[in-house]
C-alpha cells in the first residue's frame, strides 16, 4: 500500500511540475495554497448567511489561494521579487577629523 501511495504522489508531483513552466510558486507552496485556500473558501461559504461581510472576505481570500495553487503564478510574489531585485549598493564613507 505504501508503494502505491508513493507512486501516486510522485506522479502528481511530476504532473504539477510539468504543467507550470513559467510559474513563480514552488510545488510545496502550490499544494499548501490549494489546501489552505479550500479550507478558507469552505468556511466562507458556510458563514455566508450568518456573517456576510467576513464570509465574502473569506471567499475572496480562499479563491485567490486556490487560484495561486492551481496556476502556480502569484502576482504579489512577482511584484515583491521585482522590488527586491534592485542591486544593493552599500557606500561606506570614511571621515577623518584633524584637530
C-alpha positions as CSV (number, residue, x, y, z in Angstrom):
1,X,0.0,0.0,0.0
2,X,2.9,2.4,0.8
3,X,4.4,1.8,-2.6
4,X,1.2,2.7,-4.3
5,X,0.9,6.0,-2.3
6,X,4.5,7.0,-3.1
7,X,3.8,6.2,-6.8
8,X,0.7,8.3,-6.8
9,X,2.4,11.3,-5.1
10,X,5.4,11.1,-7.4
11,X,3.1,11.1,-10.4
12,X,1.1,14.1,-9.1
13,X,4.3,16.0,-8.4
14,X,5.6,15.4,-11.9
15,X,2.3,16.4,-13.4
16,X,2.3,19.7,-11.3
17,X,5.9,20.5,-12.3
18,X,5.3,19.8,-16.0
19,X,2.2,22.0,-16.2
20,X,3.9,25.0,-14.6
21,X,6.8,26.2,-16.7
22,X,6.5,30.0,-16.2
23,X,5.2,30.0,-12.7
24,X,6.9,31.5,-9.7
25,X,5.4,29.4,-7.0
26,X,7.1,26.1,-5.9
27,X,5.3,22.8,-5.7
28,X,5.0,22.7,-1.9
29,X,3.7,26.3,-1.9
30,X,1.2,25.3,-4.5
31,X,-0.1,22.3,-2.5
32,X,-0.3,24.3,0.7
33,X,-2.1,27.2,-1.2
34,X,-4.7,24.8,-2.6
35,X,-5.3,23.1,0.8
36,X,-5.5,26.3,2.9
37,X,-7.5,28.1,0.2
38,X,-10.0,25.3,0.0
39,X,-10.4,25.4,3.8
40,X,-10.8,29.2,3.9
41,X,-13.2,29.1,1.0
42,X,-15.3,26.4,2.6
43,X,-15.5,28.3,5.9
44,X,-16.5,31.4,4.0
45,X,-19.3,29.7,2.1
46,X,-20.6,28.1,5.3
47,X,-20.7,31.5,7.0
48,X,-22.3,33.3,4.1
49,X,-25.7,33.8,5.6
50,X,-24.7,34.3,9.2
51,X,-22.0,36.9,8.7
52,X,-21.9,38.0,5.0
53,X,-19.1,40.6,5.3
54,X,-16.5,38.3,6.8
55,X,-17.8,35.4,4.6
56,X,-17.1,37.4,1.4
57,X,-13.6,38.2,2.5
58,X,-13.0,34.6,3.3
59,X,-14.4,33.5,-0.1
60,X,-12.2,36.1,-1.8
61,X,-9.0,35.0,0.1
62,X,-9.7,31.3,-0.3
63,X,-10.4,31.7,-4.1
64,X,-7.2,33.7,-4.5
65,X,-5.2,31.0,-2.7
66,X,-6.8,28.2,-4.8
67,X,-6.0,30.1,-8.0
68,X,-2.4,30.6,-6.9
69,X,-2.0,27.0,-6.2
70,X,-3.7,25.8,-9.4
71,X,-1.9,28.1,-11.8
72,X,1.5,28.3,-10.0
73,X,1.7,32.0,-10.6
74,X,1.4,34.7,-7.8
75,X,1.2,38.3,-8.9
76,X,2.1,39.5,-5.4
77,X,5.2,37.4,-5.2
78,X,6.2,38.6,-8.7
79,X,5.9,42.2,-7.6
80,X,7.9,41.6,-4.4
81,X,10.6,39.9,-6.4
82,X,10.8,42.8,-8.8
83,X,11.3,45.3,-6.0
84,X,13.9,43.2,-4.2
85,X,15.9,42.5,-7.5
86,X,17.3,46.0,-7.4
87,X,21.0,45.9,-6.8
88,X,22.0,46.6,-3.2
89,X,24.8,49.2,-3.1
90,X,26.5,49.9,0.2
91,X,28.5,53.1,0.4
92,X,31.0,53.4,3.2
93,X,32.4,56.9,3.9
94,X,35.5,57.5,6.0
95,X,35.8,60.9,7.5
96,X,38.9,61.9,9.2
97,X,38.8,64.7,11.7
98,X,42.0,66.5,12.4
99,X,42.3,68.8,15.4
